Amino acid sequence: MAGAWERARILITVKTYPELSTKYRETSCVAGIRLDRGTPEHVRLFPVPFRLLS
C-alpha cells in the first residue's frame, strides 16, 4: 500500500550522510529491521528530516 501511513516498530541499523534537498530540505535515507511482525524484515525509510525531529 504505497503512500499510506503506518505505525511500526523498527530497529534503525543504517543512516546515510545528510543530503541537501530543495523539496525535503536536509534529509537522510534510513534503513532498519521491522520487529513488529512475526518474521523480522528489512525496511527503508526516506526521507527522514533528522534536524527537524524533536
Secondary structure, DSSP 8 states (H G I E B T S, - for coil): -TT------EEEEEE---EEETTTEEEEEEEEEE-SSSS-EEEEEEEE-GGG--
